Amino acid sequence: CSSSGDLLLIGQTYPRYSYHMFSSHVSSQYKIYEQDQFAFINSMSREVKNKLRIRFKQDAYGWDQKTAYCQHLDNPVFDSLKTTLSDSLKKARLAVVNANFTSHLETFAANVPTVIFWDPTYNELRPEAEPFFDKLVDAGILFYDPAAAAKQVNSIWSDVPGWWNQDTVQDAKDAFAYNFARVSDDWLQEWCKTLKEV
């Protein structure tokens, strides 16, 4: 990541018609998700908003997301999906993830400063996973309100590395990553050992 870079908002896309059930927005509930994105954007300071870059699979499922963002932002900047997420993150000062998918697993594994927000009504958690998410909340990484997430982004924007490298923030991120996004230089031996034990 870049300490002078932009804010990369990593969005999701959802099918217009439900074809299976999982813990996320389903069908027309997407419009609720979309409104949360605009609540987040509208709560950002002008300085941060001017550095916003939006990444999502544009026009997927016929939602016409690009038009919706253009109606809420003056000259929005969209990230090209021809660029890998890894390369795109290198240009970002801060990543913002707005759904419980794999994006924050990737940013945590790469130690990229990340703020997360989502509506817990549509992102239910397994009871055994809740303590790890609670630590993210306590560390100011995860928020269940878009305006609160934007307030956090505004407050840390001038020194994102200073916030991200605090012990409490790193401890929460590391505990989460160890359980859900573990990386290791010795991964092959660890996999072999685990498979033999099973």
C-alpha positions as CSV (number, residue, x, y, z in Angstrom):
1,C,0.0,0.0,0.0
2,S,1.0,3.6,-0.4
3,S,0.9,6.1,2.5
4,S,0.0,8.8,0.0
5,G,-2.4,6.7,-2.0
6,D,-6.1,6.7,-2.4
7,L,-9.1,5.0,-0.7
8,L,-10.0,1.7,-2.4
9,L,-13.6,0.8,-1.8
10,I,-14.0,-2.9,-2.6
11,G,-17.6,-3.7,-3.4
12,Q,-19.6,-6.8,-4.1
13,T,-22.2,-7.8,-6.6
14,Y,-25.3,-9.9,-5.9
15,P,-27.6,-11.8,-8.2
16,R,-31.0,-10.2,-9.0
17,Y,-32.7,-13.5,-8.4
18,S,-32.0,-15.8,-5.6
19,Y,-30.7,-19.2,-6.6
20,H,-29.2,-20.4,-3.3
21,M,-29.2,-19.3,0.3
22,F,-26.2,-17.9,2.1
23,S,-25.5,-15.2,4.7
24,S,-25.7,-12.2,2.5
25,H,-28.1,-9.8,0.8
26,V,-30.5,-11.8,-1.4
27,S,-32.2,-10.5,-4.5
28,S,-33.8,-7.1,-4.0
29,Q,-32.1,-6.7,-0.6
30,Y,-29.1,-5.6,-2.8
31,K,-30.7,-2.1,-2.8
32,I,-30.3,-2.0,1.0
33,Y,-26.6,-2.9,0.5
34,E,-26.3,-0.2,-2.2
35,Q,-27.9,2.5,0.1
36,D,-25.3,1.6,2.8
37,Q,-22.5,2.3,0.3
38,F,-23.9,5.7,-0.4
39,A,-24.4,6.4,3.3
40,F,-20.7,5.6,3.8
41,I,-19.6,7.8,0.9
42,N,-21.8,10.7,1.9
43,S,-20.4,10.6,5.5
44,M,-16.8,10.9,4.3
45,S,-14.9,14.2,4.4
46,R,-14.4,16.0,1.1
47,E,-10.6,15.3,1.3
48,V,-11.2,11.6,1.6
49,K,-14.0,11.5,-1.0
50,N,-11.7,13.2,-3.5
51,K,-9.3,10.2,-3.2
52,L,-12.0,7.5,-3.6
53,R,-11.5,4.7,-6.1
54,I,-14.3,2.2,-6.4
55,R,-13.7,-1.5,-7.4
56,F,-16.5,-3.9,-8.2
57,K,-17.7,-6.0,-11.1
58,Q,-19.5,-3.3,-13.0
59,D,-23.0,-3.8,-14.3
60,A,-23.1,-7.4,-13.1
61,Y,-26.6,-9.0,-12.9
62,G,-28.2,-5.9,-14.5
63,W,-28.1,-3.7,-11.4
64,D,-26.3,-0.9,-13.3
65,Q,-24.1,0.0,-10.4
66,K,-22.0,2.4,-12.3
67,T,-25.0,4.6,-13.1
68,A,-26.0,4.5,-9.4
69,Y,-22.6,5.6,-8.2
70,C,-22.5,8.4,-10.9
71,Q,-25.8,9.7,-9.5
72,H,-24.2,10.1,-6.0
73,L,-20.7,11.2,-6.9
74,D,-19.2,13.9,-9.1
75,N,-16.8,12.2,-11.5
76,P,-16.4,8.9,-9.6
77,V,-13.2,7.0,-10.3
78,F,-13.7,3.3,-11.0
79,D,-10.9,0.7,-10.6
80,S,-10.2,-1.5,-13.6
81,L,-10.8,-5.2,-13.0
82,K,-8.0,-5.8,-15.6
83,T,-5.7,-4.8,-12.7
84,T,-5.3,-7.5,-10.1
85,L,-6.5,-6.7,-6.6
86,S,-3.0,-7.1,-5.3
87,D,-1.7,-4.4,-7.8
88,S,-4.6,-2.2,-7.1
89,L,-4.0,-2.3,-3.3
90,K,-0.4,-1.2,-3.9
91,K,-1.8,2.2,-5.0
92,A,-4.1,2.5,-2.0
93,R,-3.5,4.2,1.3
94,L,-6.5,2.3,2.8
95,A,-8.9,-0.4,1.7
96,V,-12.5,-0.4,2.7
97,V,-14.4,-3.7,2.4
98,N,-18.2,-3.7,2.7
99,A,-19.3,-7.3,2.8
100,N,-18.3,-10.5,4.5
101,F,-16.6,-12.2,1.5
102,T,-13.0,-12.9,0.8
103,S,-11.7,-9.3,0.2
104,H,-10.7,-8.6,3.8
105,L,-9.1,-12.0,4.1
106,E,-6.8,-11.0,1.2
107,T,-6.1,-7.5,2.7
108,F,-5.4,-9.0,6.1
109,A,-3.1,-11.7,4.7
110,A,-1.1,-8.9,2.9
111,N,-1.2,-6.6,6.0
112,V,-3.0,-3.9,4.0
113,P,-4.7,-1.2,6.2
114,T,-8.4,-2.1,6.1
115,V,-11.7,-0.8,7.4
116,I,-14.7,-3.0,7.1
117,F,-18.4,-2.3,7.4
118,W,-21.5,-4.3,6.9
119,D,-25.0,-4.7,8.2
120,P,-25.0,-7.7,10.5
121,T,-28.7,-8.5,9.6
122,Y,-27.4,-9.7,6.2
123,N,-24.0,-11.0,7.4
124,E,-24.7,-13.6,10.1
125,L,-21.8,-15.2,11.9
126,R,-21.2,-18.6,13.3
127,P,-21.1,-18.4,17.1
128,E,-17.5,-19.8,17.2
129,A,-16.4,-17.0,14.8
130,E,-17.9,-14.2,16.7
131,P,-15.0,-13.5,19.2
132,F,-12.7,-12.9,16.3
133,F,-15.1,-10.4,14.7
134,D,-15.7,-8.8,18.1
135,K,-11.9,-8.1,18.4
136,L,-12.1,-6.4,15.0
137,V,-14.9,-4.2,16.3
138,D,-13.0,-3.4,19.5
139,A,-9.9,-2.4,17.4
140,G,-11.9,0.0,15.2
141,I,-11.5,-2.2,12.1
142,L,-15.1,-3.5,11.7
143,F,-18.2,-1.4,11.9
144,Y,-21.9,-2.3,11.7
145,D,-22.9,1.2,10.6
146,P,-21.7,2.9,7.4
147,A,-21.6,6.4,8.9
148,A,-19.4,5.1,11.8
149,A,-17.0,3.5,9.4
150,A,-16.7,6.7,7.5
151,K,-16.1,8.6,10.7
152,Q,-13.2,6.2,11.4
153,V,-11.8,6.7,7.9
154,N,-12.0,10.5,8.3
155,S,-10.2,10.3,11.7
156,I,-7.3,8.1,10.6
157,W,-6.8,9.4,7.0
158,S,-3.9,11.7,7.8
159,D,-2.0,8.9,9.4
160,V,-3.3,5.5,8.3
161,P,0.0,3.6,9.1
162,G,0.1,5.1,12.6
163,W,-3.4,3.7,13.2
164,W,-2.8,0.4,11.5
165,N,0.4,-0.4,13.3
166,Q,-1.0,0.1,16.8
167,D,-0.6,-3.1,18.8
168,T,-4.4,-3.5,19.4
169,V,-5.2,-3.2,15.7
170,Q,-2.4,-5.5,14.6
171,D,-3.3,-8.1,17.4
172,A,-7.0,-8.1,16.3
173,K,-6.0,-8.4,12.6
174,D,-3.4,-11.1,13.3
175,A,-5.8,-13.2,15.4
176,F,-8.4,-13.1,12.7
177,A,-5.9,-13.8,9.9
178,Y,-4.4,-16.8,11.8
179,N,-7.8,-18.4,12.0
180,F,-9.3,-17.4,8.7
181,A,-6.6,-16.2,6.3
182,R,-3.4,-17.9,7.5
183,V,-0.3,-17.6,5.4
184,S,3.0,-19.5,6.1
185,D,6.3,-19.9,4.4
186,D,6.1,-23.6,5.4
187,W,2.6,-24.2,4.1
188,L,3.3,-27.4,2.3
189,Q,4.6,-29.2,5.4
190,E,1.8,-27.8,7.5
191,W,-0.8,-29.1,5.0
192,C,0.9,-32.5,4.8
193,K,1.0,-32.8,8.6
194,T,-2.7,-31.8,9.0
195,L,-3.9,-34.2,6.2
196,K,-1.9,-37.1,7.8
197,E,-3.6,-36.3,11.2
198,V,-7.0,-36.4,9.6
